[in-house]
Amino acid sequence: MKKLIKKLIQPSQGEIEEALKFPNGRVYLIHPDYSADGEVPPSAIIGAWKVDADGKIVGDLIHNPNYTEQ
């Protein structure tokens, strides 16, 4: 079931644009109660997408096992 959910969660346009700034990095999906501009506890990070050398998101969302639903 988790595999299906990860496939259903697709990056937003903003996350796709953010990936361009972080080639060979990651773009994180955080719980909406938190701002990316502020401090985000590890338990509020839902998961991350890998970013390739060209700044493109590759693969499915990698679930954070430490995420606790708010």
CNS distance restraints for C-alpha pairs under 8 A (distance, minus, plus):
assign (resid   1 and name CA) (resid   5 and name CA) 6.45 0.50 0.50
assign (resid   2 and name CA) (resid   6 and name CA) 6.16 0.50 0.50
assign (resid   3 and name CA) (resid   7 and name CA) 6.39 0.50 0.50
assign (resid   4 and name CA) (resid   8 and name CA) 6.31 0.50 0.50
assign (resid   5 and name CA) (resid   9 and name CA) 6.38 0.50 0.50
assign (resid   6 and name CA) (resid  60 and name CA) 6.17 0.50 0.50
assign (resid   6 and name CA) (resid  61 and name CA) 5.41 0.50 0.50
assign (resid   6 and name CA) (resid  62 and name CA) 7.29 0.50 0.50
assign (resid   6 and name CA) (resid  63 and name CA) 7.27 0.50 0.50
assign (resid   7 and name CA) (resid  60 and name CA) 5.82 0.50 0.50
assign (resid   7 and name CA) (resid  61 and name CA) 7.10 0.50 0.50
assign (resid   9 and name CA) (resid  61 and name CA) 6.97 0.50 0.50
assign (resid  10 and name CA) (resid  60 and name CA) 7.82 0.50 0.50
assign (resid  10 and name CA) (resid  61 and name CA) 7.60 0.50 0.50
assign (resid  11 and name CA) (resid  15 and name CA) 5.64 0.50 0.50
assign (resid  11 and name CA) (resid  16 and name CA) 6.33 0.50 0.50
assign (resid  12 and name CA) (resid  16 and name CA) 6.26 0.50 0.50
assign (resid  13 and name CA) (resid  17 and name CA) 6.21 0.50 0.50
assign (resid  14 and name CA) (resid  18 and name CA) 6.09 0.50 0.50
assign (resid  15 and name CA) (resid  19 and name CA) 6.21 0.50 0.50
assign (resid  15 and name CA) (resid  27 and name CA) 6.71 0.50 0.50
assign (resid  16 and name CA) (resid  20 and name CA) 6.97 0.50 0.50
assign (resid  16 and name CA) (resid  56 and name CA) 7.09 0.50 0.50
assign (resid  16 and name CA) (resid  57 and name CA) 6.74 0.50 0.50
assign (resid  17 and name CA) (resid  21 and name CA) 7.40 0.50 0.50
assign (resid  18 and name CA) (resid  22 and name CA) 7.04 0.50 0.50
assign (resid  18 and name CA) (resid  27 and name CA) 7.04 0.50 0.50
assign (resid  19 and name CA) (resid  23 and name CA) 6.64 0.50 0.50
assign (resid  19 and name CA) (resid  25 and name CA) 7.82 0.50 0.50
assign (resid  19 and name CA) (resid  26 and name CA) 7.18 0.50 0.50
assign (resid  19 and name CA) (resid  27 and name CA) 6.03 0.50 0.50
assign (resid  19 and name CA) (resid  51 and name CA) 6.16 0.50 0.50
assign (resid  19 and name CA) (resid  55 and name CA) 5.17 0.50 0.50
assign (resid  19 and name CA) (resid  56 and name CA) 6.04 0.50 0.50
assign (resid  19 and name CA) (resid  57 and name CA) 6.43 0.50 0.50
assign (resid  20 and name CA) (resid  54 and name CA) 7.25 0.50 0.50
assign (resid  20 and name CA) (resid  55 and name CA) 4.08 0.50 0.50
assign (resid  20 and name CA) (resid  56 and name CA) 6.43 0.50 0.50
assign (resid  21 and name CA) (resid  55 and name CA) 6.71 0.50 0.50
assign (resid  22 and name CA) (resid  26 and name CA) 6.95 0.50 0.50
assign (resid  22 and name CA) (resid  27 and name CA) 7.84 0.50 0.50
assign (resid  22 and name CA) (resid  51 and name CA) 7.08 0.50 0.50
assign (resid  22 and name CA) (resid  55 and name CA) 6.12 0.50 0.50
assign (resid  23 and name CA) (resid  51 and name CA) 5.75 0.50 0.50
assign (resid  23 and name CA) (resid  52 and name CA) 5.63 0.50 0.50
assign (resid  23 and name CA) (resid  53 and name CA) 4.75 0.50 0.50
assign (resid  23 and name CA) (resid  54 and name CA) 5.86 0.50 0.50
assign (resid  23 and name CA) (resid  55 and name CA) 4.24 0.50 0.50
assign (resid  23 and name CA) (resid  56 and name CA) 7.42 0.50 0.50
assign (resid  24 and name CA) (resid  50 and name CA) 7.38 0.50 0.50
assign (resid  24 and name CA) (resid  51 and name CA) 5.17 0.50 0.50
assign (resid  24 and name CA) (resid  52 and name CA) 4.75 0.50 0.50
assign (resid  24 and name CA) (resid  53 and name CA) 4.87 0.50 0.50
assign (resid  24 and name CA) (resid  54 and name CA) 7.79 0.50 0.50
assign (resid  24 and name CA) (resid  55 and name CA) 6.97 0.50 0.50
assign (resid  25 and name CA) (resid  50 and name CA) 6.18 0.50 0.50
assign (resid  25 and name CA) (resid  51 and name CA) 5.14 0.50 0.50
assign (resid  25 and name CA) (resid  52 and name CA) 7.14 0.50 0.50
assign (resid  26 and name CA) (resid  48 and name CA) 6.18 0.50 0.50
assign (resid  26 and name CA) (resid  49 and name CA) 5.50 0.50 0.50
assign (resid  26 and name CA) (resid  50 and name CA) 4.62 0.50 0.50
assign (resid  26 and name CA) (resid  51 and name CA) 5.26 0.50 0.50
assign (resid  27 and name CA) (resid  48 and name CA) 5.45 0.50 0.50
assign (resid  27 and name CA) (resid  49 and name CA) 5.34 0.50 0.50
assign (resid  27 and name CA) (resid  50 and name CA) 6.69 0.50 0.50
assign (resid  27 and name CA) (resid  51 and name CA) 7.07 0.50 0.50
assign (resid  27 and name CA) (resid  57 and name CA) 7.96 0.50 0.50
assign (resid  28 and name CA) (resid  45 and name CA) 6.85 0.50 0.50
assign (resid  28 and name CA) (resid  46 and name CA) 7.59 0.50 0.50
assign (resid  28 and name CA) (resid  47 and name CA) 5.88 0.50 0.50
assign (resid  28 and name CA) (resid  48 and name CA) 4.24 0.50 0.50
assign (resid  28 and name CA) (resid  49 and name CA) 6.52 0.50 0.50
assign (resid  29 and name CA) (resid  45 and name CA) 6.02 0.50 0.50
assign (resid  29 and name CA) (resid  46 and name CA) 5.48 0.50 0.50
assign (resid  29 and name CA) (resid  47 and name CA) 5.37 0.50 0.50
assign (resid  29 and name CA) (resid  48 and name CA) 5.74 0.50 0.50
assign (resid  30 and name CA) (resid  34 and name CA) 6.92 0.50 0.50
assign (resid  30 and name CA) (resid  35 and name CA) 8.00 0.50 0.50
assign (resid  30 and name CA) (resid  36 and name CA) 7.54 0.50 0.50
assign (resid  30 and name CA) (resid  40 and name CA) 7.82 0.50 0.50
assign (resid  30 and name CA) (resid  44 and name CA) 5.78 0.50 0.50
assign (resid  30 and name CA) (resid  45 and name CA) 4.38 0.50 0.50
assign (resid  30 and name CA) (resid  46 and name CA) 5.34 0.50 0.50
assign (resid  30 and name CA) (resid  47 and name CA) 7.20 0.50 0.50
assign (resid  31 and name CA) (resid  44 and name CA) 5.36 0.50 0.50
assign (resid  31 and name CA) (resid  45 and name CA) 6.24 0.50 0.50
assign (resid  31 and name CA) (resid  46 and name CA) 6.34 0.50 0.50
assign (resid  31 and name CA) (resid  70 and name CA) 7.77 0.50 0.50
assign (resid  34 and name CA) (resid  38 and name CA) 7.33 0.50 0.50
assign (resid  34 and name CA) (resid  39 and name CA) 7.89 0.50 0.50
assign (resid  34 and name CA) (resid  40 and name CA) 6.41 0.50 0.50
assign (resid  34 and name CA) (resid  44 and name CA) 7.58 0.50 0.50
assign (resid  35 and name CA) (resid  39 and name CA) 7.52 0.50 0.50
assign (resid  35 and name CA) (resid  40 and name CA) 7.32 0.50 0.50
assign (resid  36 and name CA) (resid  40 and name CA) 7.16 0.50 0.50
assign (resid  40 and name CA) (resid  44 and name CA) 6.39 0.50 0.50
assign (resid  40 and name CA) (resid  45 and name CA) 7.41 0.50 0.50
assign (resid  41 and name CA) (resid  45 and name CA) 7.20 0.50 0.50
assign (resid  42 and name CA) (resid  66 and name CA) 6.86 0.50 0.50
assign (resid  42 and name CA) (resid  67 and name CA) 6.94 0.50 0.50
assign (resid  43 and name CA) (resid  66 and name CA) 5.32 0.50 0.50
assign (resid  43 and name CA) (resid  67 and name CA) 4.22 0.50 0.50
assign (resid  43 and name CA) (resid  68 and name CA) 5.43 0.50 0.50
assign (resid  44 and name CA) (resid  67 and name CA) 5.65 0.50 0.50
assign (resid  44 and name CA) (resid  68 and name CA) 6.62 0.50 0.50
assign (resid  44 and name CA) (resid  69 and name CA) 7.66 0.50 0.50
assign (resid  44 and name CA) (resid  70 and name CA) 7.73 0.50 0.50
assign (resid  45 and name CA) (resid  64 and name CA) 6.61 0.50 0.50
assign (resid  45 and name CA) (resid  66 and name CA) 7.97 0.50 0.50
assign (resid  45 and name CA) (resid  67 and name CA) 5.83 0.50 0.50
assign (resid  46 and name CA) (resid  63 and name CA) 6.20 0.50 0.50
assign (resid  46 and name CA) (resid  64 and name CA) 5.56 0.50 0.50
assign (resid  46 and name CA) (resid  67 and name CA) 5.50 0.50 0.50
assign (resid  47 and name CA) (resid  61 and name CA) 6.18 0.50 0.50
assign (resid  47 and name CA) (resid  62 and name CA) 5.25 0.50 0.50
assign (resid  47 and name CA) (resid  63 and name CA) 4.32 0.50 0.50
assign (resid  47 and name CA) (resid  64 and name CA) 4.64 0.50 0.50
assign (resid  47 and name CA) (resid  67 and name CA) 7.85 0.50 0.50
assign (resid  48 and name CA) (resid  61 and name CA) 5.49 0.50 0.50
assign (resid  48 and name CA) (resid  62 and name CA) 5.18 0.50 0.50
assign (resid  48 and name CA) (resid  63 and name CA) 6.77 0.50 0.50
assign (resid  48 and name CA) (resid  64 and name CA) 7.52 0.50 0.50
assign (resid  49 and name CA) (resid  57 and name CA) 6.19 0.50 0.50
assign (resid  49 and name CA) (resid  58 and name CA) 6.81 0.50 0.50
assign (resid  49 and name CA) (resid  59 and name CA) 6.93 0.50 0.50
assign (resid  49 and name CA) (resid  60 and name CA) 6.53 0.50 0.50
assign (resid  49 and name CA) (resid  61 and name CA) 4.96 0.50 0.50
assign (resid  49 and name CA) (resid  62 and name CA) 6.07 0.50 0.50
assign (resid  50 and name CA) (resid  57 and name CA) 5.74 0.50 0.50
assign (resid  50 and name CA) (resid  58 and name CA) 5.64 0.50 0.50
assign (resid  50 and name CA) (resid  59 and name CA) 6.92 0.50 0.50
assign (resid  51 and name CA) (resid  55 and name CA) 5.61 0.50 0.50
assign (resid  51 and name CA) (resid  56 and name CA) 5.32 0.50 0.50
assign (resid  51 and name CA) (resid  57 and name CA) 4.46 0.50 0.50
assign (resid  51 and name CA) (resid  58 and name CA) 5.85 0.50 0.50
assign (resid  52 and name CA) (resid  56 and name CA) 5.44 0.50 0.50
assign (resid  52 and name CA) (resid  57 and name CA) 6.41 0.50 0.50
assign (resid  52 and name CA) (resid  58 and name CA) 6.55 0.50 0.50
